[in-house]
């Protein structure tokens, strides 16, 4: 028995990690929730930049007519 095994983060499937990062880039998850879901497998510096949201995609939310 080794104590080192107790300190390693749990493994996760690559498709799960990709889906979490994709959701972060698309503004579906916050940075803190993304890091929580990745369970220590990445730091805030490891995350990619979030995709920019075009103003046109938000325009419908501001139309009052």
Secondary structure, 3 states (H helix, E strand, C coil): CCCHHHHCCCCCCHHHHHHHHHHHHCCCCCHHHHHHHCCCCCCHHHCCCCCCCCHHHHHHHHCCC
